[in-house]
Amino acid sequence: EVRTAAIEFVKKDLALKGAEDTPDLISKLVDLLKSEDREIQAAVLHALSRNEAALEQDAIAGFIHEKANDEESYSLLLPILPSDLFTDSQATGILLDLWSEVRDEDGRLSLMERLFARSSLVQTEKPSRDVVKLLKRASTDEVAALREDVFDRIEATESLRKSPRIGEVLLSGLADPSAGIRLKTLTLAQEQTEFWKEADTVEYLLKLLVDPDPKIRKLALESVEKFNLLKEEPRFAKRVKSLVEDSDLGDKSRSMLVAGGYDPNTIEGDASIQTFGIPDLDFFREYVNPYFYEAGADNHACVECHQNHNILRIHEYMGDGEIPDDIVIQNFNSALKVVNLADPEQSLILRKPRSPEGQGGESTESQTGLTHVGGPRWPSKTHPGYQAMLKWIQDAASSQDRRLRGTVSTDSFSPDYPPELALDNDPRTIWHTEFVGAMPGYPHEVVIDLGHETNTSAFQYVPRQDGANGRVKKWELYASADRENWGEPIAQGEWANDATVKAVRLQAEGVRYIRFRGLSSVNDEPFMSAAEVIVLEAKGVSPGS
């Protein structure tokens, strides 16, 4: 215990003030670094990170340079990576190597912290390709908290957020499942110019114009106006017309069309404002997901390239049996980034596989207007893969028809945040447990009465979009026909601290009640909240049957 406490003190608190002028102390530090005890080495390097002069002493610098050539020592060097002992190229090389090894959220957050601590790498409008690669990896990570972190850091770094080189990173943010990240990225992109001329940017902006979030729709419309996109891309005219009936944006949409030389009375809108529809997880599992792992005419499968893709990331799976639920759901959430519910056939997931080989950008010679790094996967729209994905997207666009209505009750609520706000189809409103006076702790529960017995296929928990307070970490899901006999949980798990919609497979027959039980929160506070709790009816079930 004494040794553990000493190591912890050295790591967190020891300043080594004046060590650079004390040869005996430097010698002792070198001995500790050469001890081959990684716990001691790590503690000493943390302490040295607080004393640049001591770190640059010849004996210590020599040890550092030796370890810089040893990949197994990279994690040890992380605390001192901002030091001038490393070149920028060495620092980014170490970070990229560690990114492949470090899988946990805290570890990767630490890598981002080290990247931004080295000002020469990020305080520039010309970041290196390796820096952009690191930013892309963070912006497409499975953990939304990490994605939120990297965009927060870009926002706080003026030269970087103005750099035209981060366009690929911004694209990832525009496609993010989290409304908060989409809005922040759209805001960051206002300082770009060439970015708005890219084909992929056009596709995502068309989608954002009918985003469920009104703040995103407003800024997307302002972006069309600011960057004169009505004249650059004719498709924006129909999409802007789609907003004429929007109570907040209708007048502006109409005036923009007139200013752009269009007659609002003769143009027909091409989309409806999206809602939080639920794409069919079961259909995806059975008919869409298998195509990611199926070899094409070139004997290669999509997953071979897309397991490291910055947007459509497909999880590697080497097994022979049924793909596990967690992998299917990861692929499901990834695929949602490249679908266009407002105009299904314009979805990138349908256009890219029909595009000729190229670098992924636009092409006037391509029938889709795009190129695809993997080349064409489907010869035409009649390919079964295209048809399966198109049906999945079209069903997702109309999945509101399968969202079950009902009433909701909770174990606790605050007066301004009643239970019904979790079932009002508006993610801007939330239910929240009591926090004025009494503050009951976990477990908390939400019980949904569907009003009649039915069959279900999926459950979605939409966390509050404006902050972490009350977001659920550990949870259980139950179903019952009578509200008395719940049995064992149908599903249970643990969620990350982010605003993304959480999808759960919920295959239950003849049930009327769904109980969503929270066991803990992401920040260990006693509160629980929900923007929406959604139950999807199984296909083939008539409403009220």
Secondary structure, 3 states (H helix, E strand, C coil): CHHHHHHHHHHHCCCCCCHHHCHHHHHHHHHHHCCCCHHHHHHHHHHHCCCHHHHCCHHHHHHHHHHCCCHHHHHHHHHHCCCCCCCHHHHHHHHHHHHHHCCCHHHHHHHHHHHHHCHHHHCCCCCCHHHHHHHHHHHCCCCHHHHHHHHHHHHCCHHHHCCHHHHHHHHHHHCCCCHHHHHHHHHHHHHCCHHHHCHHHHHHHHHHCCCCCHHHHHHHHHHHHHCCHHHHCCHHHHHHHCCCCCCCCHHHHHHHHHHCCCCCCCCCCCCCCCCCCCCCHHHHHHHHHHHHHCCCCCCCCHHHHHCCCCCCCCCCCCCCCCCCHHHHHHHHHHHHHHCCCCCHHHCHHHHHHHCCECCCCECCCCCCCECECCCCCCCCCCCHHHHHHHHHHHHHHCHHHHECCCEEEECCCECCECHHHHHCCCCCCCEECCCCCCCCCCCEEEEEEEEEEEEEEEEEEECCCCCCCCCECEEEEEEECCCCCCCCCCEEEECCCCCCCEEEEEEEEEEEEEEEEECCECCCCCCCEECEEEEEECCCCCCCC
